[in-house]
Amino acid sequence: MKKILFIDPVYNDDYLHLFSEYFNKSKEDDTDVDVISLGEKHGPEHLEYSCYEIMVMPDIIRSVKKAEESGYDAAIIGCFYDPALRACREVSEKMVISAPAEASLHIASTLGENISIIVGRQKWIPEIKENIHKYGFSQKVASIRPIELGVLDFQKDHAQTLKKMRIAAIEAVEKDGADVIVLGCTAEIGFFEELQKELGIPVVDASLAAFKYAEFLASIKQKLDWTHSKRIGYESPPIKEIETFRLFTT
């Protein structure tokens, strides 16, 4: 069995049932998946601002460390900004870590030539561009199109959300030459199937991409012992240093 933990990195449980529903529909028979948020503390309910992203990072890192200690094979950081991804791979000793932007871009780049990402707000684009460049996909991304919805707006009116997504996706195909669409927010879960049928091209759901990528990474770790290299970038900090400043205590 593969045990996977999806961490919604906010202090809000509103989306957990949706994530759980879609992951359980798409998982392999030998996969168990759990979905959590960062708990009941008072804090950000979305990460649209960089300052919010920084605020939640310590709890993301603690959640990842606790997941490995609890026997999970993989953990997912459930935000398209991929917050603390490198840090979490540092503190994890053997457990694999996945995140939506990295996973979506890897998958989308194998499915087509030109990727367009549909995001909520113009505000998000600079950080997403930074990650695209960091991950090496600048030549594959044709456009990033905002539909002016916040993270907490996507699931309020499904018909309106789908309408905005449809308009942006059609423009991406016709004007930008996109042949793969990525839904660039985990809160956009649940819309890819209808868009995909209408457009006739792959529409990559960021949450499902991160989940399936984690499932794949966990599988090759189990079968081939391939996991994050500790030789250079993902080298773990010395245990004595971590214990000194009690990073993993609550």
VENJO-V911012 format. One record per helix or strand of 2 or more residues. SS is the DSSP state (@ for helix, = for strand). FROM is the first residue (numbers start at 1). TO is the last residue. Records with the same first field share a line. If there is no record, write none. Layout:
# VENJO-V911012
SS->FROM-TO + FROM-TO
This chain:
# VENJO-V911012
=->2-7 + 31-36 + 74-77 + 96-99 + 115-119 + 141-146 + 180-183 + 202-205
@->16-26 + 50-69 + 85-91 + 100-111 + 122-135 + 151-153 + 158-176 + 186-188 + 192-199 + 206-224 + 239-245
